[in-house]
Amino acid sequence: MPDQEIYRDEDADSNPNVPPYGMDEDFLYLAPTTAAPLPVQGSLVSVADDNNQAGLRNIHGYMDLQTLMPFETFVPMQSGFMSHLMPPPPIPPVPSQTPPFGDSANQSAENQPIPVNADNPCVKQEAHVNETLPSWYDPYKVTPFIPDEVIEVDPKLPKRATGAFAAQSSKYGEVDPIYWVPEEFTRSSTGLSVVDSDSILGDSGRTYNGYREGKYFLPNDAAEQDRLDLQHAGLKVLLSHKLYLAPIQSPRYVCDLACGTGLWTFEFAEEHPEAKVIGIDLSSIQPRNGPENVEFIKGDCEDSWEFPFKFDYVHARAVFTCFNDHRTVMRHAFDNLKPGGWVEYGDGSIEVGCLDGSTEGTAIKRWGELMHQGGLALGRELHVAQHYKQWLTEVGFVDVVEKKLAWAFGPWPKDRRQKKAGAYCQADLYEGIRGISWVFLNALGMSELDIDKLVLDVRADLVNPAVHSFLPIWVVYGRKPFDHEIEHPWQESSVSSTSNLAELRLGEIHSWIEQVRPTPVSVNDITRNNLAEAIEVLPANLIDVPRAELTSSNTRKRNQTLTAYGAWRSTLTLSSDTLSEMAQYATYPSLRGKTVLITGGAEGIGAAAVELFCKQGSKVIFLDYSEASAARLLERVKGISEAANPTFMYCDLTNLDALKECAEQVLADHGKVDVLINNLGAAGPKSRVASSEVTPESFDYDINVNLRHQFFLTQYVVPAMQKQGSGSIINMGSIIWRIPETSAPIYATAKAGIVGMTRVHSKEFGKYGIRVNSIMPGSIATERQVQEVLTEEYEANTMAAQSLKRRLLPEEVARLMLFLAAEDSSAITGSSYVIDGGWVSDK
């Protein structure tokens, strides 16, 4: 094929080879031409050097998109005819480690790779479907794809292909596929591409994965690696330069499935240096010089996972061609996520989308149909992304969100972001279509000549501005529920008498435990769940059996059962009368109708405070940036009373401009703030480092998230309190600086500062009738604390330090907030209340 060049828009008037697309001046074009190369202004990541080497990776071994131009593309160069057929020298293998996957010898027959049948004459058959496909596959059932966002055609585009574009298809007679040499055969390696020593040479002349040979149908050579890097860049533009959409927070363990060249893995690891990021792929084609918190494993994601830890986030992108059964991978992800962890899929479909009919009769539409037929011939359905939302829900994920995007096959959209992403997609498919298509089309019995003809015809459609095709993209993410969110058989009983309830449920629970846990649980497991009281009624055969005998599925069900069982046991201590929660704890009439503003109110102690203030009849507004957690909380408080209607406001409290805007909005809507609870704080993995490891950035992070927002939100709210002559401010501190705990020095510094700020503000604002107090909790068993901090060792140390030998709950801290907010504490200000089960008390 001809050489290619990259042009800027300002060259359009002077160069006849540049199509009159009318793009923005800083936008780059990919234009095939036979003309001599023109100089390219600006710094491009992909240009040819003196040795005819080209590629998308920088000197660090992976792409740094922050330094790139608005549109970058790989430029293939002619060199070394058929040099690709010389086997590349193998690189020294990485020291082998036992992959955390099950032995392939134990796989069932239906999970084995399906061999390519090159003689399959499916191209002449109307409905050939490989018999190994699962029964739910329907090759004719494709849900019409309508993207969530509007995608409009740029009115400045020409009506048809012009100039050099028209010369790219065999149907125009300009290119003869018999004499055409695919560019992947004539390109030189960049020297930055990674050779997998297990790779094998396929009949297409490209190299493929040797590990689990035949499982994956796309190449793994240097040309494909460059295409994958370009694909990553384009998808990132499509997602507004976001690596993910799921509402994850400070993940510690992350898994990237089918990670390819590892660009997403590297960038996520750099964005989250506190996380351990694991990339899994069938080919070891990832650079070795990435961030230190990245590890790559050669493995098959459909095998069982055997990691020593649970993940906070599992990511899968562009995997619709990868797996025999996607639901198996989803189940593995579910079982290996922590409760509250997220899974996210970003995937396309081989279906060629179009909203205006411009693809009718085109080669690119026919290509999509043939690719689908080829997938079925190989035993793999390629229209799977449309089912992801349903499948994730069936596996057990909750809060599942689906977003549909159109990734244009070219820069034809009017919207600038869509146009830029489309230019990437055009270059990606233009360069990679032969390698992407070979195995699928060959499975239909198509010859090399027929495949090359189709490739050239599709390329003509790709650069034809009158063809408005796109790749449908689904982004789907969901959360693994916490144990308390899972319904159990005894939770829907209509029996109201506690005595009858005990008699009925005891039999139900014993029966259900026997069914879901054929192997027993040890006494230690029960004790760790704070359910020692359940031992006396558990059957004898449920005691003293090693934990190792349990499967991951049974372990999950066991923990769910014991947690719910312990909650049920606690109800047996009540009297026979049905008592409401408000009858058990104090009611504060002075809080009814009060306006209460709570930061960090979507989870943990903040969420408990939102619920309890709603039960008191207060008007509650809470700020948080976790929309998913806030939605769950709002749903939970619906049943409290008709008056319980808290307001959620999205806010990143470390952004002072956003925080001030929220405060002004609250005052505009409600006219006052009676109670301000500065609750938000974090002591996650970022905070838990030694003093010698603290950096200016981590110092600022801890101060901003734990102290600064408390000071400035108080500053924003106090004038209204001064005007009304009353108010209660409650600042959330910690006992960490009183212990003292050395593992989080800046967090401890911030919490100590809160006590000082509280005392100063109590003196400063007391003359206006404003009371300021702080609360210093110890180890509180919030869901996040349980997942991130409360290891067995940590909890054992906590129990040794506390006088009360039990976990402390968020609701217990929130009840202290009620007291300090109410008029019952009208004479108390400038005080710091310790609630730690007797750890430091007031010594």
C-alpha positions, 0 to 999 in steps of 0.5 A, spaced: 500 500 500 502 507 499 506 510 504 501 515 509 502 522 512 499 526 517 497 533 515 495 539 519 489 543 517 493 549 515 496 545 509 489 543 506 489 549 501 496 548 499 496 540 498 491 537 494 491 530 497 488 533 504 481 532 504 476 539 505 474 536 512 474 543 515 476 541 522 479 545 527 486 548 526 490 543 531 487 537 528 491 532 525 489 527 519 491 521 516 491 521 509 493 516 504 497 518 498 503 517 493 506 524 494 512 525 497 512 526 505 511 533 507 514 535 514 510 535 520 510 541 525 509 539 532 512 533 536 509 527 534 509 520 538 509 516 532 514 519 526 519 515 522 526 516 524 533 515 520 532 507 521 525 507 518 523 505 525 516 507 528 511 506 533 507 509 539 511 508 545 515 513 548 522 512 551 519 509 558 516 503 554 509 506 554 505 511 552 504 518 556 498 521 553 499 528 557 505 530 552 501 528 545 498 532 540 490 532 540 491 526 534 497 521 534 497 515 529 502 510 527 505 511 521 507 505 517 514 505 513 516 501 507 522 497 509 525 490 509 520 486 505 518 480 508 522 481 514 517 479 519 518 472 517 524 471 520 523 469 527 525 474 532 530 472 537 527 470 544 528 475 550 530 472 556 523 469 560 521 473 566 522 468 572 517 463 572 511 464 578 506 459 579 500 463 576 494 464 580 489 460 576 487 452 576 490 447 572 488 447 565 488 439 565 482 440 570 478 444 565 471 441 562 471 440 555 466 446 553 472 450 556 477 448 552 479 452 546 476 451 539 481 449 534 480 454 527 477 450 521 480 453 515 476 449 511 469 451 513 465 453 507 461 457 512 461 463 507 455 459 503 451 457 509 445 462 511 445 460 519 452 456 520 453 455 528 458 451 531 455 446 536 459 448 542 456 455 543 452 455 549 444 454 548 443 462 550 447 464 544 442 467 538 446 469 532 440 473 529 438 477 536 442 483 536 439 489 540 438 495 536 444 500 538 442 507 540 448 511 543 446 515 550 449 521 547 447 525 541 452 524 535 451 528 529 455 529 522 459 535 521 456 539 516 463 541 513 464 534 511 464 533 503 459 528 500 464 523 498 471 521 498 475 525 493 483 525 491 487 520 494 482 517 498 478 514 492 484 510 490 484 506 496 479 500 494 480 495 489 473 496 486 476 503 484 481 499 480 487 503 483 490 498 487 491 490 485 491 486 491 495 481 488 501 486 488 499 489 495 503 487 500 500 488 507 504 493 511 505 489 517 509 485 513 514 491 511 514 495 518 520 494 522 519 493 530 520 499 534 525 496 538 520 498 544 515 492 542 515 486 547 516 479 544 513 473 547 518 467 547 512 463 547 509 466 540 507 461 534 507 463 527 500 463 524 498 462 517 497 469 516 504 470 517 503 474 524 505 471 530 500 469 536 500 467 543 503 460 544 500 459 551 493 456 550 494 456 543 488 457 539 484 461 545 485 468 542 484 469 535 488 476 534 496 477 533 501 479 538 506 481 534 509 488 534 504 491 529 498 489 533 502 492 540 502 498 536 494 498 534 493 496 541 496 502 544 492 506 539 486 503 541 487 505 548 489 512 546 482 513 542 478 510 548 481 514 553 479 520 548 472 517 547 471 517 555 473 524 556 480 522 558 478 518 564 481 511 565 474 508 568 467 510 570 466 506 576 465 510 583 471 507 586 475 510 592 482 509 594 483 501 591 488 497 594 488 491 589 486 492 582 486 487 577 486 488 569 483 482 565 486 481 558 491 487 559 494 487 552 500 491 552 499 494 559 498 501 557 491 502 561 495 498 567 500 502 567 496 509 567 492 506 572 498 504 577 501 511 576 494 515 578 493 510 584 500 509 587 497 506 593 494 500 589 497 494 587 495 493 580 495 486 577 495 485 569 493 478 566 494 476 559 495 470 555 501 474 552 507 477 555 507 483 551 508 488 557 514 492 558 518 491 564 520 498 566 513 500 568 511 503 575 513 499 581 506 497 583 504 493 577 505 486 576 503 482 570 501 475 570 501 470 564 494 466 565 487 465 562 482 469 566 477 463 565 481 459 569 479 459 577 483 465 580 487 463 586 489 470 589 492 471 596 487 477 597 481 480 594 480 485 589 477 492 590 476 493 583 476 489 576 477 492 570 476 489 563 476 492 556 475 490 549 474 483 551 469 481 547 473 477 542 477 474 548 473 469 552 468 462 551 464 464 556 464 471 559 459 469 565 465 465 568 469 470 568 464 475 571 463 469 577 470 469 578 470 477 579 465 476 583 468 471 588 474 475 588 472 482 589 471 485 596 464 486 598 463 493 596 468 492 590 467 494 583 467 491 576 467 495 570 467 492 563 468 497 557 467 493 550 465 493 543 461 489 538 463 487 531 456 490 529 458 496 525 453 501 527 450 507 523 444 512 524 443 515 517 443 509 513 450 511 509 453 504 511 447 500 506 451 496 501 458 498 503 464 493 505 465 495 512 457 493 513 459 486 510 465 486 514 462 486 520 457 481 518 462 476 516 466 477 522 460 475 526 459 469 522 466 467 523 466 468 530 460 463 530 464 458 526 469 458 531 464 457 537 465 464 539 459 469 539 461 477 538 455 480 540 456 479 547 457 486 550 449 488 550 448 482 555 453 485 560 448 489 564 444 483 565 449 478 566 452 482 572 446 482 575 445 475 574 451 473 577 450 478 584 452 485 582 448 491 584 448 498 582 449 496 575 450 502 570 450 501 563 452 507 558 452 506 551 457 510 546 458 511 539 466 510 537 466 513 530 470 510 524 473 516 522 473 524 524 466 525 521 462 527 527 461 534 529 462 534 536 470 535 537 471 530 542 467 525 538 471 527 532 478 526 535 476 519 538 473 517 531 480 519 528 483 514 533 478 509 531 479 510 523 487 509 524 486 503 529 482 499 524 485 502 518 492 499 520 489 493 524 483 490 520 487 485 516 490 482 523 484 483 526 480 479 521 484 474 518 482 468 523 475 470 523 474 470 515 479 464 514 474 460 518 469 462 513 473 459 507 475 465 505 482 465 501 488 470 502 486 474 496 479 475 498 481 477 505 485 482 502 480 485 497 475 486 503 480 489 507 482 494 501 474 495 500 473 496 508 479 501 508 476 505 502 469 506 506 473 508 513 476 514 509 470 516 505 467 521 509 460 520 506 460 513 510 458 515 517 459 508 521 461 507 528 463 501 533 458 501 538 461 501 545 458 499 552 461 501 559 458 497 564 460 497 571 457 494 578 458 493 585 459 487 589 454 487 595 455 488 602 453 482 607 447 486 610 444 488 603 443 480 601 436 477 603 436 471 607 430 466 607 428 468 614 428 475 613 421 476 610 417 472 615 411 475 617 411 473 624 411 479 629 411 475 636 419 474 638 418 468 641 414 465 635 420 468 631 425 464 635 421 458 634 420 459 627 427 462 625 431 457 629 429 451 624 429 455 618 436 457 620 439 450 622 436 447 615 439 453 611 446 452 614 446 445 613 444 446 605 449 452 603 455 449 608 456 442 607 463 443 610 463 446 617 466 453 620 471 453 625 470 457 632 475 462 630 471 464 624 465 465 628 469 469 633 472 473 628 465 475 626 463 477 633 458 472 633 460 467 639 453 467 642 451 463 636 456 457 638 451 455 643 445 453 638 449 451 632 449 443 631 455 440 633 458 438 626 459 445 625 465 446 629 472 445 629 473 444 621 479 447 618 477 453 614 481 450 608 476 445 606 471 451 604 470 453 597 470 460 595 463 460 594 461 456 601 466 461 604 462 467 602 455 464 603 458 462 610 459 469 612 453 471 610 449 466 614 453 467 620 452 475 620 445 475 619 444 469 624 448 474 629 443 479 627 437 475 628 440 472 635 441 479 638 433 480 637 432 475 642 434 479 647 428 484 646 422 483 650 416 479 647 413 486 645 415 489 638 419 495 640 421 501 636 428 503 635 426 510 638 423 507 644 430 504 646 434 510 645 433 518 646 429 522 643 431 530 642 425 534 641 429 540 640 432 537 633 425 536 630 425 541 624 433 543 625 437 544 619 443 539 619 449 539 614 453 533 614 460 532 610 462 525 608 455 523 609 454 517 604 458 512 608 460 509 615 459 514 621 456 519 616 451 515 614 449 513 621 448 520 623 444 521 617 439 516 619 439 518 626 438 525 625 432 523 620 429 519 625 429 525 630 425 529 624 431 534 622 432 536 615 438 533 613 443 535 608 449 531 606 455 532 602 459 526 599 462 525 592 460 517 592 454 518 588 452 510 589 453 510 596 449 516 597 443 513 592 443 507 597 443 511 603 437 515 600 433 508 599 435 506 606 432 512 609 425 512 605 422 508 610 423 511 616 418 516 616 414 521 611 418 527 614 425 523 613 427 526 606 435 528 606 438 531 601 444 529 597 449 534 594 455 531 590 461 535 593 469 533 593 470 537 599 478 537 597 475 542 592 474 549 596 471 552 590 466 547 590 465 546 597 463 554 598 458 553 592 455 547 596 455 551 602 452 557 599 446 553 596 444 550 602 444 557 605 440 559 599 435 553 600 434 553 607 436 560 610 440 557 615 444 551 618 443 549 625 448 544 626 454 543 622 457 536 623 464 536 620 465 528 619 469 527 613 476 524 614 480 518 611 486 514 613 486 509 608 492 506 604 495 513 602 495 515 609 498 509 612 506 510 611 512 512 615 514 519 616 520 517 612 516 516 606 511 522 607 512 526 600 509 534 600 503 531 595 501 526 600 502 531 606 497 535 602 492 530 601 492 528 608 491 535 611 486 537 605 482 531 606 482 531 614 483 538 616 482 543 611 475 542 609 473 543 616 476 549 617 473 553 611 466 550 611 466 552 618 468 559 615 463 559 610 457 557 615 458 561 621 456 568 619 449 565 618 449 562 625 452 568 628 446 572 625 441 567 628 445 567 634 445 560 635 448 553 632 452 547 634 458 545 630 461 538 631 468 536 628 470 529 627 477 528 630 480 521 632 484 518 638 490 516 633 494 522 636 493 520 643 495 513 642 499 515 639 499 511 632 505 511 628 503 508 622 499 514 619 503 521 622 500 526 617 493 523 619 494 524 626 497 531 625 491 533 622 486 530 627 490 533 633 489 539 629 482 539 629 482 539 637 486 545 637 481 548 632 475 546 636 478 550 642 480 556 638 473 556 635 469 555 641 472 561 644 471 565 638 464 564 636 461 563 643 459 570 644 454 569 638 451 563 642 455 558 637 457 551 641 463 548 638 465 541 640 469 535 637 468 527 637 475 523 638 473 516 636 477 509 636 476 503 632 469 504 629 467 498 625 465 501 619 464 497 612 470 501 609 474 500 616 472 493 616 475 492 609 481 496 609 484 496 616 481 491 621 485 485 619 486 479 624 492 482 627 489 489 628 483 487 631 486 483 636 491 489 638 484 493 638 481 488 643 487 488 647 487 495 648 480 496 649 476 495 656 470 493 652 471 487 648 467 488 642 467 492 636 464 499 636 459 501 631 458 507 627 451 508 630 454 509 637 458 515 635 452 518 631 448 518 638 453 522 641 453 527 635 445 527 637 446 529 644 452 534 642 447 537 637 441 538 641 439 543 646 440 537 652 448 539 651 446 547 651 452 548 656 457 544 653 462 547 648 470 547 647 470 539 649 473 533 646 469 527 647 472 520 647 468 514 644 473 508 644 471 503 648 476 505 654 482 505 649 485 511 652 479 514 655 481 521 658 487 519 661 
